[in-house]
Amino acid sequence: MNDEQPRSSSKNIIYKLLPIGITSLIFVILGFLVIVNLYPPFSNYTLGREVEWNLLEGFASVISLALLAGGLTFAVTEYTSKEDARQAEKIAEQRENAKLSYDIYKAIFDKLTDPEQEAARRWILTNITIKQDDEDIAAWYKKTHAKIMRGGRRNMLPEGQKAVKLTLNCFDYIGFIAIHYWEIEADSLDWISAPIAKVWRRLGPYVEQVRALRNTTDYYTSAEHVGKLCIKWRKDKGMLDEEIAKNTV
């Protein structure tokens, strides 16, 4: 920083303060002239005799008190108006956020309860086992991938592959929304954690292995985010995994 910059800044401050100072001085002079010119008729009217200039100080004090009271009233009114406007803006923002949260919640609800999505998750829960900690990932992946790709027909995806893709795309959508647009609250996690957590415990290792085989880092990362979030939520609350039982809805 050179020496000219502080000098330039000081000049700018002086130039800004100078009009304010001149305006204040003009108001002081005008106020003085108004008081001096108003006092004689006021004195004649109230006292009924010649002007008592000795009482000018008291008259000026009364005028000053009235101006002070008026200024305080204006300041309180201005503050109240701004506070009311701020509260109204805050309420409007809260309503807008509530509406946005509801719209997001409804979109996620519609996706999770879509019959095709429910059937896809049911296939995963029925056919893919949870990888155990002591189980070799390569062997588990080979077995799981074979189940997913089994039964494909010409020009048609295997049922398992379609189920996995549908579910991962759904979770990826929810995860992206959760990361960028939605502050997930406790009651929302109570609802969405169950269907997501129990599925992600089966798909999580599969996604990680695919990511390693493809040598990529962005394969369904948003789905992974919401999957791990739901698993952690249920674990922290002491919620056990549901058992998959036949002949249940």
C-alpha positions, -999 to +999 in steps of 0.1 A: +000+000+000+015+034-010+013+067+010-012+082-015-040+057-005-044+068+032-043+105+020-070+098-006-091+079+019-088+108+044-099+133+017-129+112+008-140+111+045-136+149+047-155+154+015-183+132+029-184+149+063-182+185+050-217+186+035-231+170+067-213+196+088-225+225+067-261+212+067-260+208+105-247+244+109-275+257+086-301+239+108-285+253+140-287+289+126-322+284+113-333+270+147-317+299+165-334+324+142-368+306+146-366+307+184-355+343+185-383+353+162-410+332+179-401+343+214-413+380+213-449+372+202-450+342+226-439+365+254-464+392+246-492+367+244-485+348+276-471+376+298-490+406+284-461+429+288-428+438+271-405+411+260-386+394+289-354+384+272-343+368+304-369+341+299-355+333+264-334+305+279-364+288+294-383+292+262-355+277+242-354+248+267-391+241+262-386+241+225-356+218+228-376+194+250-405+194+225-381+186+197-364+159+217-398+143+226-408+145+189-375+130+179-379+101+204-414+095+192-403+094+156-374+071+165-397+047+184-423+048+156-395+041+130-381+013+151-415-003+156-423-001+119-390-017+110-394-044+136-429-052+124-416-053+088-388-076+099-412-099+118-435-100+087-405-109+065-394-136+089-429-151+090-431-150+052-396-167+050-407-194+075-438-201+055-418-203+023-393-227+039-422-248+053-438-249+018-405-259+002-399-286+029-434-299+023-429-300-015-396-318-011-411-342+015-440-350-009-417-356-038-396-380-018-428-397-004-441-402-039-408-417-050-404-441-021-441-452-022-442-457-060-452-494-066-423-499-089-398-485-064-413-507-036-411-538-058-374-530-066-365-526-029-384-558-021-363-577-047-331-564-031-342-573+004-352-608-007-322-616-029-292-597-017-276-607+016-258-583+040-220-585+037-205-597+069-174-580+084-152-611+080-165-619+045-142-613+015-155-584-005-145-599-039-163-632-032-194-614-019-195-591-048-191-619-073-220-638-057-242-607-054-235-595-090-244-630-103-278-627-086-284-592-099-276-601-135-295-635-135-324-641-158-319-614-184-337-616-217-328-602-251-332-564-252-344-565-216-326-558-183-325-586-158-350-581-130-323-577-104-303-552-125-334-531-130-343-532-093-308-521-083-307-493-109-341-480-099-333-480-062-298-464-066-313-437-088-340-430-063-315-428-034-292-406-054-321-382-060-330-381-023-293-377-013-287-349-038-318-331-024-307-337+012-272-323+005-282-292-014-318-282-007-333-300+023-323-297+060-335-332+071-352-330+104-356-357+130-391-366+122-382-369+085-353-393+093-376-413+115-397-420+084-372-424+056-344-441+075-361-475+077-366-482+040-333-467+030-310-481+058-320-517+054-315-515+016-283-496+018-267-522+041-271-546+012-262-522-016-235-501+001-207-526-003-218-534-038-216-497-048-182-493-032-168-524-051-182-511-084-166-478-077-133-495-071-135-517-102-144-486-124-116-466-107-140-437-101-150-416-071-184-402-081-205-433-086-237-428-067-221-406-040-253-388-032-270-422-027-242-432-004-246-400+016-282-406+025-277-443+029-250-439+055-269-410+071-300-433+077-279-462+089-261-440+115-294-424+125-309-457+133-278-470+150-275-440+172-312-444+183-307-481+190-330-492+162-324-528+151-326-540+115-360-554+105-361-591+097-373-600+063-404-622+069-424-640+043-461-635+039-460-599+051-468-566+033 
